[in-house]
Amino acid sequence: MVVKPLIGVLAASFGLAGTAIAASAAPTKIAVLHGATAVESYGGVAVWSDYDPTNRAWHVVVRRHGQISTPPISTAAKAIEVDVGPGPTGSPILAYVSCTAGCHVVVSGVDGSAPQTVPGSGGASHPTIWGGRVAWVSSTAKVMISRLNGSDRRTLPGVPHRKCYYSSLSEHAPLVCAAPQDPSVEALQLYRGQLALIDTFILNDNIGAVGTTTEVRTEAVTGGPQRLVALLGVGEGDESWLGPSWSNGKLYFYEDSMGAGFVVYRFDPAHDTYASAPANTYLTGFSVIGARAYEVTAAGDPRAGNPCFEDEPCVLRLSEPFAFKPSRAPVHVP
């Protein structure tokens, strides 16, 4: 019998364990995509939209229990906005925008079954669903919410109606309070009784790119004051937020910047604390599940045009686990 030295055995064991850990921590490719798209996830289900070059149309794609399928949902000429969340029974269901006869929100099973149009959701974009409620953006800046059957429909605050700012960087500049210009709600995400949103608008404050500001905010679905979670004054780095994404009661969002790099932020509303983790690429989609996230990677800046190329396509992947550390509130004004 040959007996290996104990140190050698431990070293070999550690090497194998280290390899396994490294392998499990690496990003996992899910699918190669044919266009830039968002991704959402809940309850073991991920959903996104992809382009079919043969049919020259976008369709909804679902990943469930590791299997990818295309439910029988009407295709579209552009990426279909779709969300997945718990329905009234707690099982995952879809909420998506259908533009077959004017754009409106449709709720269905994850397999596309039992589609139901939400009454009063005409002209909708950015749908999100949780429990018995669905929310969407009407026009570009008005946030609407209702029951799945269209009842109890009302308007939520959305973009702030009034902002106060200094008109220049001079120490003698007066404080100006006025309605933001060109307001827009870029994304929504429901979680229980909370709604998170990303907005953009312009202030005449001579800061950043023509005064453009983008924020992450939360508000109760029953109304009341909003909470400002994050703010960017868009400068030469052309920064923006991506998300938002709820997971286990915490809110996540992704900062991309041509000049300042990429960062994942986590906000804990129960304790009013923040954490951040480094990231490394442009994304068009971001949805957190536990310690990782579904990400749609992009070869270039999505704001510069189509970021997906034939030789470097967009890819849907599961990220490596995030290495969060406590951080300050991300309020950046260049």
C-alpha positions in Angstrom: 0.0 0.0 0.0 1.3 3.4 -0.9 0.6 6.2 1.6 0.7 9.8 0.3 2.1 12.5 2.5 -0.8 14.3 4.4 0.3 17.7 3.0 0.1 16.4 -0.6 -3.4 14.9 0.0 -4.6 18.2 1.5 -3.1 20.2 -1.3 -4.7 18.0 -3.9 -8.1 18.2 -2.1 -7.9 21.9 -1.8 -7.0 22.2 -5.5 -10.1 20.2 -6.5 -12.3 22.2 -4.1 -10.8 25.5 -5.4 -11.5 24.4 -9.0 -15.1 23.6 -8.1 -15.6 26.9 -6.3 -14.1 28.8 -9.3 -16.3 26.9 -11.7 -19.5 27.6 -9.7 -18.5 31.3 -9.4 -18.0 31.9 -13.1 -20.8 33.5 -15.2 -23.0 30.9 -16.8 -24.1 31.4 -20.4 -27.8 30.8 -20.9 -28.4 31.9 -24.5 -27.0 33.8 -27.5 -29.4 36.6 -28.4 -30.2 38.3 -31.7 -30.9 41.8 -30.3 -30.7 44.0 -27.3 -33.4 43.2 -24.7 -34.3 43.3 -21.0 -34.7 40.3 -18.7 -36.9 39.7 -15.7 -37.1 36.8 -13.2 -39.2 35.3 -10.4 -39.8 31.9 -8.8 -37.4 30.0 -11.0 -38.7 31.6 -14.2 -36.8 34.0 -16.4 -38.4 35.8 -19.3 -37.1 38.0 -22.1 -37.7 39.0 -25.7 -35.6 37.8 -28.7 -35.5 38.5 -32.4 -36.0 35.8 -35.0 -34.0 36.7 -38.1 -36.0 34.2 -40.2 -39.4 35.7 -39.4 -38.0 39.2 -38.8 -40.0 39.5 -35.6 -39.5 39.6 -31.8 -41.1 37.0 -29.6 -41.3 36.2 -25.9 -38.9 33.6 -24.5 -39.3 31.8 -21.1 -36.7 29.8 -19.2 -38.3 27.5 -16.5 -36.6 24.6 -14.7 -33.6 25.1 -17.0 -35.7 24.6 -20.2 -36.2 27.4 -22.8 -39.4 27.7 -24.7 -41.3 30.2 -26.8 -45.0 30.5 -25.6 -47.7 31.2 -28.2 -47.7 35.0 -27.7 -48.1 37.4 -30.7 -44.8 38.5 -32.2 -43.9 42.2 -32.7 -41.8 44.4 -34.8 -39.7 45.5 -31.8 -38.6 44.0 -28.5 -41.6 42.9 -26.4 -41.7 44.4 -22.9 -42.5 41.5 -20.5 -42.3 40.9 -16.8 -42.8 37.8 -14.6 -44.0 37.8 -11.0 -46.4 36.0 -8.6 -50.0 36.0 -9.5 -52.9 35.9 -7.1 -52.2 32.3 -6.2 -48.4 32.9 -5.8 -47.5 31.0 -9.0 -45.5 32.9 -11.6 -47.4 34.7 -14.3 -46.5 37.0 -17.2 -47.4 40.6 -17.8 -46.5 41.9 -21.3 -47.3 44.7 -23.7 -49.2 43.5 -26.8 -49.6 45.9 -29.7 -51.7 43.8 -32.0 -54.6 46.3 -31.7 -53.2 49.3 -29.9 -50.6 48.7 -27.1 -52.0 47.4 -23.9 -51.0 45.1 -21.0 -51.8 41.4 -21.2 -51.6 39.0 -18.3 -51.1 35.2 -19.0 -49.6 32.0 -17.7 -45.9 31.5 -18.2 -46.8 29.2 -21.1 -48.9 31.9 -22.7 -52.2 30.3 -21.6 -55.4 32.2 -20.6 -54.3 35.7 -21.9 -56.3 38.5 -20.3 -56.1 42.1 -21.4 -56.0 44.6 -18.5 -58.8 47.1 -19.1 -57.7 50.7 -19.2 -54.1 50.0 -20.0 -54.1 51.4 -23.5 -50.8 53.0 -24.6 -48.9 51.1 -21.9 -45.2 50.4 -21.6 -42.9 48.9 -19.0 -45.4 46.5 -17.4 -44.8 44.9 -14.0 -46.8 42.5 -11.9 -47.1 41.3 -8.3 -50.0 39.5 -6.7 -53.3 40.9 -7.8 -51.8 44.2 -9.1 -50.2 45.3 -12.4 -48.5 48.6 -13.0 -47.4 50.3 -16.2 -46.2 53.6 -17.7 -48.8 55.6 -19.6 -47.5 58.0 -22.3 -43.9 58.5 -21.1 -44.1 59.8 -17.5 -47.4 58.8 -15.9 -47.4 55.6 -13.8 -50.7 53.7 -13.5 -51.6 50.7 -11.3 -54.7 48.6 -11.1 -56.1 45.1 -10.3 -55.7 42.5 -13.0 -59.3 43.0 -14.0 -58.7 46.8 -14.4 -60.5 47.8 -11.2 -59.1 50.2 -8.6 -57.1 51.9 -11.4 -55.3 55.0 -10.2 -52.2 57.2 -10.9 -49.0 57.0 -8.8 -46.6 59.9 -8.5 -43.9 58.7 -10.9 -41.5 61.4 -12.0 -41.3 64.3 -9.4 -43.6 67.1 -10.4 -41.3 69.7 -8.9 -37.5 69.8 -8.2 -35.4 72.4 -6.5 -31.9 73.1 -7.7 -29.2 75.8 -8.0 -29.1 77.4 -11.5 -25.3 77.2 -11.7 -22.2 76.1 -9.7 -21.7 79.7 -8.4 -21.9 80.0 -4.7 -24.2 82.9 -5.2 -26.6 81.1 -7.5 -30.3 81.3 -6.5 -32.3 78.2 -5.6 -34.8 77.5 -8.3 -37.9 75.2 -7.8 -39.7 74.2 -11.0 -41.2 71.3 -12.9 -38.6 69.1 -14.6 -38.4 69.2 -18.4 -38.8 66.1 -20.7 -39.7 63.8 -17.8 -39.7 60.0 -18.6 -40.1 56.8 -16.6 -37.7 54.3 -18.0 -38.5 51.2 -15.9 -40.8 49.8 -13.1 -40.7 46.9 -10.7 -43.4 45.9 -8.2 -42.6 44.0 -5.0 -45.4 43.4 -2.5 -46.7 46.8 -1.6 -43.8 48.8 -3.1 -43.0 50.1 -6.6 -39.5 50.9 -7.7 -38.9 53.1 -10.7 -36.1 54.7 -12.7 -36.8 58.2 -14.1 -35.0 60.8 -16.2 -35.6 64.5 -16.7 -33.8 67.8 -17.5 -33.0 70.6 -15.1 -31.6 74.0 -16.2 -28.8 73.6 -13.6 -25.8 73.7 -16.1 -24.6 70.4 -14.7 -23.9 67.3 -16.7 -25.2 66.6 -20.2 -27.7 69.5 -20.7 -28.8 69.1 -17.1 -30.1 65.5 -17.5 -30.8 63.7 -14.2 -31.7 60.1 -13.7 -33.0 58.7 -10.4 -34.1 55.5 -8.7 -37.2 56.0 -6.5 -39.6 53.8 -4.5 -43.1 54.5 -3.4 -46.0 52.6 -1.8 -48.6 51.3 -4.2 -51.3 52.9 -2.0 -49.7 56.3 -2.6 -47.9 58.7 -0.2 -44.4 60.2 -0.4 -41.7 58.7 -2.5 -38.2 57.8 -1.3 -35.2 58.9 -3.4 -32.8 55.9 -3.5 -30.2 57.0 -6.0 -29.4 59.9 -8.3 -27.0 60.6 -11.2 -26.3 63.9 -12.8 -25.4 62.7 -16.3 -22.0 64.0 -17.3 -19.5 63.1 -20.0 -19.5 59.5 -18.9 -23.2 59.3 -19.9 -24.1 57.3 -16.8 -27.4 55.6 -16.4 -29.2 53.1 -14.1 -30.4 49.7 -15.2 -33.0 47.6 -13.4 -34.6 48.1 -10.9 -34.8 44.6 -9.5 -36.2 43.3 -6.1 -34.9 40.2 -4.5 -35.7 39.0 -0.9 -36.9 42.5 0.1 -33.8 44.4 -1.2 -33.6 46.6 -4.2 -30.9 46.2 -6.8 -29.8 48.5 -9.6 -26.9 48.6 -12.0 -24.8 51.7 -12.9 -23.1 51.8 -16.2 -20.7 54.6 -17.2 -18.4 55.0 -20.1 -16.0 56.8 -17.9 -16.6 55.7 -14.3 -17.0 51.9 -14.8 -19.8 49.6 -13.7 -21.3 49.0 -10.3 -24.1 46.9 -8.8 -25.9 48.6 -5.9 -28.1 47.0 -3.2 -30.5 49.0 -1.1 -32.1 47.6 2.1 -35.2 49.7 2.7 -35.8 48.1 6.1 -32.5 49.4 7.5 -31.8 52.3 5.0 -28.4 50.9 4.1 -26.5 50.4 0.9 -23.9 48.0 -0.4 -22.1 47.9 -3.8 -20.1 45.4 -5.8 -17.9 45.8 -8.9 -19.2 44.8 -12.3 -17.4 44.8 -15.7 -19.6 45.3 -18.8 -22.4 47.1 -20.5 -25.8 45.5 -20.0 -29.2 45.9 -21.6 -30.9 43.6 -19.0 -30.5 43.0 -15.3 -32.6 40.9 -12.8 -31.3 39.7 -9.5 -31.9 36.2 -8.1 -30.3 35.7 -4.7 -26.5 36.3 -4.9 -26.4 36.4 -8.7 -28.3 38.0 -11.5 -29.6 37.3 -15.0 -27.7 39.7 -17.3 -27.9 40.6 -20.9 -24.4 41.6 -21.9 -23.7 44.1 -24.7 -20.6 44.6 -26.8 -20.9 48.3 -26.7 -22.9 51.2 -25.1 -26.6 50.5 -25.7 -27.3 54.2 -25.9 -25.1 54.5 -29.0 -27.3 52.2 -31.1 -27.7 48.5 -31.5 -25.0 47.0 -29.2 -25.3 43.4 -30.6 -23.0 42.5 -33.4 -22.8 39.4 -35.6 -19.2 38.6 -34.4 -19.9 39.8 -30.8 -23.6 39.1 -30.0 -25.5 40.0 -26.9 -25.6 37.1 -24.5 -28.0 36.2 -21.7 -26.1 34.8 -18.7 -26.1 34.2 -15.0 -23.5 36.5 -13.4 -20.9 35.4 -10.9 -21.9 35.9 -7.3 -21.6 39.5 -6.3 -19.0 40.6 -3.7 -20.9 43.3 -1.9 -19.4 45.7 0.6 -21.1 48.5 2.6 -21.2 51.8 0.6 -22.6 55.3 0.7 -25.9 56.2 -1.0 -25.1 56.6 -4.7 -25.9 60.2 -5.3 -23.6 61.4 -8.0 -23.4 64.9 -9.5 -20.3 65.5 -11.7 
